[in-house]
Amino acid sequence: MTVYAIAQLRIHDRARYQRYVAAFMPILARYGGRLLAADEHPEVTEGQWDRDKVVLLAFPVREISADRLAAADTVALLVRGVTTVP
């Protein structure tokens, strides 16, 4: 079953975050992950959103990154996919 990760980031160190982004895709690919969406300007349809970026990933294994942890305050959620019945 696919696990989805939804991360909402408040970036406070843009240079360090960019260093993380530059190294992220090879690590994600190494662990079988897929980047499904990344948006620094999502459309907020309800409530208030106080973050700078939202990211949606699908992957079987998580890799913790020191640069992301040091560069951004993140709310991260793991959501299990559902099996659809035809």
MIMI-118248 format. One record per residue (C-alpha): residue number from 1; residue in three letters; x, y, z. Coordinates in Angstrom, 3 decimals. Layout:
N
<site NUM; "ALA"; <X; Y; Z>> ...
***
This chain:
86
<site 1; "MET"; <0.000; 0.000; 0.000>> <site 2; "THR"; <1.349; 3.397; -0.948>> <site 3; "VAL"; <2.029; 5.875; 1.850>> <site 4; "TYR"; <1.594; 9.557; 1.058>> <site 5; "ALA"; <3.436; 12.311; 2.887>> <site 6; "ILE"; <1.972; 15.796; 3.034>> <site 7; "ALA"; <4.379; 18.455; 4.280>> <site 8; "GLN"; <3.487; 22.068; 4.993>> <site 9; "LEU"; <6.622; 24.154; 5.406>> <site 10; "ARG"; <7.398; 27.567; 6.852>> <site 11; "ILE"; <10.840; 28.309; 5.406>> <site 12; "HIS"; <13.042; 30.516; 7.571>> <site 13; "ASP"; <16.436; 29.834; 5.930>> <site 14; "ARG"; <15.954; 29.947; 2.147>> <site 15; "ALA"; <19.615; 29.243; 1.257>> <site 16; "ARG"; <19.819; 26.159; 3.435>> <site 17; "TYR"; <16.414; 24.960; 2.221>> <site 18; "GLN"; <17.585; 25.307; -1.404>> <site 19; "ARG"; <20.617; 23.137; -0.531>> <site 20; "TYR"; <18.174; 20.505; 0.770>> <site 21; "VAL"; <16.022; 20.768; -2.385>> <site 22; "ALA"; <19.100; 20.299; -4.611>> <site 23; "ALA"; <19.930; 16.983; -2.907>> <site 24; "PHE"; <16.358; 15.788; -2.365>> <site 25; "MET"; <15.308; 14.171; -5.673>> <site 26; "PRO"; <18.165; 11.618; -5.868>> <site 27; "ILE"; <17.446; 10.541; -2.277>> <site 28; "LEU"; <13.714; 10.315; -2.936>> <site 29; "ALA"; <14.357; 8.207; -6.060>> <site 30; "ARG"; <16.795; 5.943; -4.204>> <site 31; "TYR"; <14.035; 5.003; -1.766>> <site 32; "GLY"; <11.355; 4.571; -4.421>> <site 33; "GLY"; <9.606; 7.836; -3.626>> <site 34; "ARG"; <7.702; 10.053; -6.036>> <site 35; "LEU"; <7.111; 13.794; -5.875>> <site 36; "LEU"; <3.426; 14.274; -6.715>> <site 37; "ALA"; <3.009; 18.009; -6.034>> <site 38; "ALA"; <4.968; 20.976; -4.680>> <site 39; "ASP"; <3.474; 24.463; -4.511>> <site 40; "GLU"; <4.633; 27.696; -2.861>> <site 41; "HIS"; <1.331; 29.388; -3.707>> <site 42; "PRO"; <-1.484; 26.887; -3.109>> <site 43; "GLU"; <-5.047; 28.123; -3.361>> <site 44; "VAL"; <-6.500; 28.264; 0.142>> <site 45; "THR"; <-10.219; 27.501; -0.108>> <site 46; "GLU"; <-11.069; 27.381; 3.613>> <site 47; "GLY"; <-9.476; 28.660; 6.783>> <site 48; "GLN"; <-6.081; 30.288; 7.120>> <site 49; "TRP"; <-2.778; 28.864; 5.930>> <site 50; "ASP"; <0.400; 30.253; 7.487>> <site 51; "ARG"; <3.017; 28.223; 5.626>> <site 52; "ASP"; <5.263; 28.913; 2.625>> <site 53; "LYS"; <5.026; 25.641; 0.738>> <site 54; "VAL"; <3.077; 22.399; 0.562>> <site 55; "VAL"; <4.556; 19.162; -0.782>> <site 56; "LEU"; <2.848; 15.842; -1.557>> <site 57; "LEU"; <5.016; 12.716; -1.846>> <site 58; "ALA"; <4.341; 9.022; -2.320>> <site 59; "PHE"; <6.927; 6.578; -0.996>> <site 60; "PRO"; <7.603; 3.356; 0.857>> <site 61; "VAL"; <10.475; 4.646; 3.087>> <site 62; "ARG"; <11.210; 8.016; 4.726>> <site 63; "GLU"; <14.598; 9.764; 4.706>> <site 64; "ILE"; <15.053; 12.423; 7.413>> <site 65; "SER"; <17.016; 15.431; 6.197>> <site 66; "ALA"; <19.081; 17.592; 8.535>> <site 67; "ASP"; <18.952; 20.588; 6.180>> <site 68; "ARG"; <15.151; 20.537; 5.874>> <site 69; "LEU"; <14.764; 20.143; 9.617>> <site 70; "ALA"; <17.145; 23.045; 10.252>> <site 71; "ALA"; <15.750; 25.297; 7.503>> <site 72; "ALA"; <11.986; 24.986; 7.862>> <site 73; "ASP"; <9.286; 24.433; 10.448>> <site 74; "THR"; <7.252; 21.586; 9.002>> <site 75; "VAL"; <3.921; 19.959; 9.640>> <site 76; "ALA"; <4.212; 16.481; 8.090>> <site 77; "LEU"; <1.449; 13.916; 7.764>> <site 78; "LEU"; <1.601; 10.303; 6.588>> <site 79; "VAL"; <-1.583; 9.162; 4.911>> <site 80; "ARG"; <-2.208; 5.592; 3.774>> <site 81; "GLY"; <-3.600; 5.119; 0.292>> <site 82; "VAL"; <-6.850; 3.258; -0.254>> <site 83; "THR"; <-7.376; 0.234; -2.423>> <site 84; "THR"; <-10.153; 0.885; -4.894>> <site 85; "VAL"; <-12.500; -1.867; -5.911>> <site 86; "PRO"; <-13.371; -1.857; -9.634>> 
***
